[in-house]
Amino acid sequence: MKWILATVTAILTGANFCLAAEGAQAAQAAAAGITLDTLEAHKPKDWWHHHQVQTLTSPWGSRFVNSHVLLIEGSEIAGIPPAWNHIRFDAVDVLFVGPFSVKVGGTDFILGDGSDLNLDARFEWVVRAARTQNSNIKIVVVQYMDESDNQDNTDFKSFGTDETKITRYAKSVASFVKGYYNKTLPALSGSGRLSARIDGYDVDVEGSNLSENLPRVVAAVRMELKPCFSVSITSFRAEFLDSSIASSCDYISMQNYDGGAETEPEDYLTAVKGFKRERLVWGLHSERPWVNNVACQKFEGVKSKVKEVSDGKALGIWNWRLNSDNYVYENLFQVWLYNAVHGTRLHALVDDSKLEYIVERYWQKGGRKGEIGSDMTILSLQDLVKGVSPD
């Protein structure tokens, strides 16, 4: 017992309390049979100060490259699409996984889009695959907007300002996330087991999630999840955001494409007083590059955003996404992006010396050929390597 208490004390020392769910400390806690409840019971009185200290050092790391996996992609929901075996999780620092939603007619945070689809197997496969390739990857669950006929029923907009419903939802989020704290899953290869830890919560702020109660909901989730987990939003504009977001959210991942193509960082900084510019994470759309911010429709614009991270003006950058029907190009781009930011040399199934050339040549059409806006043909890896014309 004394050793367990000593372990708890060591974990809870200083700003490290905010990292209790990670790395060696997680293994240390698991070995001692220490749960989040134990950590909560022994947290220091000034733990929130330590959380703020940790926040200053970035819970996602000092430099990061993020991306998304959409679990409803692919026709055979009961199985794992073969293409998913080619996802480059080793080129991702923080992986966003969705959709998660609000249970129809209730307040529970659940895996799925409000339909009858059971995504449990897919979610756990992604966790296993990601941690098999990359033991240090952080996994964040995403509350998606409602695109179904159940408008206002599978998101939190219907809560309005009802604090009881908002609190129940926040507690449900915390219950799901914390439920994975000590959970392990079998590795996809070999005989070992891997941590199934979830590292944070995010809101896809567009459509039905662009609502007046967003700041209240995010603040409530922060109160339930702090200090061990990140809280963030992925937004396409700054509407309804206020200064409370500065203390509720660790990051704002900007959707600098489609409806957010013309939203500038200054719009967020104006709406969220006190938010640090470097916590704004630029978003790129490799699936359809022509919908990006005008500057990033050209590859030179993408390079300039990478340089901002390298120069320390921003902490990270992110890419939508890794598992569309255009996964070949998306994952080539992800590997290039990761290497460019981190200065690494991950191999990408093409001649390393030609990776940037291939990614740049096919950027404007996202690895396709044909006219933008018409039926386009997705190019295979072999086509990309051969240099088939995108025109």
N, C-alpha and C positions, 0 to 999 in steps of 0.2 A: 504494500500500500504506500509506504514512504517513497518507493521508487516511482510509482505512478504519479503521486502528487508532485514529486520533483520534476517529472517529465512535463506535467501540466504547467508548472511554474516556468520551465524553460521555454515552452511553446508560447506562453503568454507574455514573455518579457518584451517590453517596449513595443515598437512598431511591428514586431514579428507576429503579434496577435492577429494582424490582418492577413498574414500569410499562413495561418494555421492549416488551411485546407490544401496546401501546396507542397510538392516536392518531398524533401527529406523529412520535413515536419509532419506531413500527412502520414508517411510511413512510420515515423516515430509514434505518432498518436495511435495509429491502427495497431501497432505492435503492443502498445500498452492497453489496448481495449478502450481507448478514450474516444468518446463521442462528442458531437457538437454541444449536446446538453451539458456535458462535463466542462467543456471549455467555457460555455456561457456562465455556468455557476461559479467559475473561478476567475472570471475576467476582472482585470484591475479597474478601480473606480474611475480612472482617467483614460479608459480604453478608447473613448471617442476622440480624445486628443491624439492618441497614437494612430487611430484610423486616419485622421487628417494628415499626420506626418507621412504615413504610408501613401496616402493619395497623392501627395506631392511627388512621390517617386514612381508613380504610375503602376497600377496593379497589372496592366498588360505588358509591362516591360518598358525599357528605355527606347526601344525601336521595334516596331511590329508591322507585319503584313498579314492582313485578315482576309477571310472569304466566307462564303455561304454554301450550304447544301439545303436543297428543298426536297423534303421527304416524299412529297406527292408526285414528284417527277417520275415518268415511266408508266406504262400501261398495266403492268403486272404488279399491283400493289402488294399482293401476298408474297412476292419474292423480291430478291435483290437484283436490279438490272445489271447484266454483265458489265456494262460500261462503267459502273461504279468501282469496279476493281482497278480502274485506271486513274482514279482521283488521286492527286498528289497532296495528300495530307502532310507530307514532310515539308512542303513549301508553304505552310500555314502556321502562324503563331496563335491566332485566335479564330476558332471556327464557330460560326453562327449556324444553329440548326433550328428548323421550323417546318411546318407551322405548329404553334401552340395557340390555344384559344380559350375563351371562357365557355364553360359548359352551358348549353342552351337552357335558358330559363333560370340559371343559377349564378354563382359567383366563383365556382371552382376553376382553377387554372389546369387545363388538360392538354395532352398531346393530341393533335389533330386539327382539322379545319371545321369542325362542327357537323361533319357528315358521319356516316357509319364506318368510314375507313379506319382500320386498326393499323396504326403505324408503329406499334411497340417494337416489332422485330426489326424494322428498318432503323429506328432510332438507336437501338442497342448495337446493331451491326455497324452503324456509322461511328459510334463511340469506340467500339472494338477496333475497327479498321484505322481510325485516326490515331489511337494510342498505340497500336501495333507499329505503325510507321513512325510515330512521333510522340514519345512518352511525355514530352513537355508541352504538348499542345493544350491550349485552354479551350473549353467548350462552353458556349453561351447559348441558352435557350431563348427563343424569340416569340413574343406575342405578336401574331400577325393581325393584319386588318381583316375585316369580314368581307369576303367577295361572294358570299352565298346569297340565297333568297331569304336567309334569316337575319337580314340587316338589323343591327343594333342588339342582336341576341348572342353573338359569339365574340363580342369585344366588350370593353369596359365603358363604352360611351353611354350605354343604357343605365349605368350606375348613377349618372348625374353627379350631384353633390352629396349623395347618401353615404355618410362616413362609415356606417355599419357595413354596407356592401363593399365599399372600397377596402376596409380593413379585413373583411373575410377573404377577399380576393388576394390581398397582399400576404396573408397568412397561408393561403393555399399555394401561392408561388413559393414561399419559403419552405413549406412542407415538401413540395416536389423536389426542389433543389437540394435541400438538406438531406432528403432521403437517399441521395446518391453519395453522400459524403464518405462513408466507409464501404460502399458497395464495390465489388470487383466483378469483372467479366472475363471469360476465357479469351486469350489472344487468338487472332485469326490464324496465326501460324505458330507452331511449337506447342509446348504443354503448359506454359505459364499463364498467370492471370494478371489482368491489368486494372488499374484504377478506373472506375466509372464516374469519378468526381465531375460534377458540374461546377463551373467556375463563375457563372454570372447570368444575368437576366437582361434582356434587351426588348425594346418596343419598336416595331416597324411603324413609324409615324407617317402614315399616309392614309387616304381613304377614310374609313370609319374610325381609325385611331387618332385622326386629327380632330381632337375634341377638347372642349374647355376644361374637362376634368383631368386631362393628361398630367399636369404638374402634381395634382393631389395624389393620383394613383402612383406615380413614380416615387413621390416622397414616402408614401405608405410602404411601398416595396422596399425602399432603402432602409426604413426603420426596422423591417423584419429581417433583412439580409445582412445588414452590417454587423460585424466588420469584415467578414471572411470572403465576401463575394462582390464582384463588380456589378454595377448598375449603369445602363447606358440606353441611349435612344438612337435609332437610325432614321433620320428625318429628311424630308424633301423640301420643307420650308419651315420658317420660324414662327408661324401663326400659333397662338395659344401658349407659347413658351414664355416663361417669366424668370425672374431672378432666383426663384427657389431651385431651378434646375441646376444652378451652379453648385449647390451643396448636395443635391439628390443624385446627380449623374457624374460618373467618372469621365465619360466621353460623349460627344455627339458625333456619330458617324454620318457624314453628309451624303445624301443621294444626289450627287452632282450630275444627274442625267435625267432624261424624260422630264417629268414635271418639275424637277429640282435643278434642271440644267442652268437656269438663270439665277438661282439663289446663291448669293455670295457669302463667304465667311463673315463679313461685316454684318449681314442680316442677323446671324445668330448672336454675335457679340453685342449687338444693339438690344436684342430682345432679352438676352440672359446676362444681365449685369454681373460682372465679377468672374465670368467664365474665362478660362485661360485659352488663348488662341491655339497653343500647341495641342490642346485636347480636342480640337476639331479635326476629324479624320476624313481625308478626301476620299470620295468613292468613285470608282471606275466601272464601266459596264462593258466587259469583254465579250459578252454574248451578242450585243448589238452596239458596237462602238459609235455608230453614227448618231445615237441619241445622247451622247455625252455632252457636257459643257463644250461650247464651241472650240475653245483652245485645245481640249483633250480629244477632239475628233481627229486631230493630227498627232502623230506619235511624238513629235517634239514637245507637245504640251504634256504628254504623259511623263516624259523624261524630266520635265521641269518640276513636276509634282514629286517625283522620286527624289530629286535633288533637295527639295525642301525638307524631306525626312532626313536625308544624309547630312544636311547642314544644321539639323537640330531645330528648324523652324516649326516642325510638326513631329509628333511622336510616331505616327504611323500612317498607313494607307490601306485601302481595302478594295476588293474586286467582287463584283456580282457576276457570276457564281461559278461553280465547278461541275455541275451535273445536268446541264441542259443537253439537248440533242447535239449541240456543238461543243461537247466536252473536250474533244481533242485540242482544238485551238485554245479553249479556256484554260486548260491545264498547262499548255505550253506557255501561255502568257503568265500564269501564276508562278511557274518556276522562274521565268525571266524576272518577274517583279521581285520575287523573294531574293534572288541572287543580286539584283541591282541595288536593293535596299541594304542587304546584310553583307555584301561583298563575298558571298559564298559561290560555290561552283557545283550546285546540284545538277545532276545529269537529267536531260529531258527527252531521251529517246531520239535525239537528233545530234548531229555533230555539234559539240559545245561551241565551237568557233562560229557556227552559223545560226545559233539560237536567236540572238537579237535580230539578225537580218531577216529571218523567217517571221518572227513576231511583228517586226516593224512593217515588212512588206504587205502583210495581210491584215494589218490593224484596222484600216478604215472599213473593211467589210467583215471583220470578225472571222477570218478563215473561210470565207465563202467566195463564190464567183457569181457574177451576174450583176444586174442593176439593182441598186438599193431602192426598196419600195416595191419591188416585184418579186416573183418567185426566184429565190436564190438557191444555189447548190452548195451544200456543206462539203468542203474539201477534206479528204482523208489525210492521215499522217503521210502516206506515201506521196499524195499529190503535193502537199506542202513542201516536202523534202525535194521533190522533183522540180518544184518551181512552177507549177501549173499557173497560168495567168489568172488573176482574179477578175479580169474583164470579160 
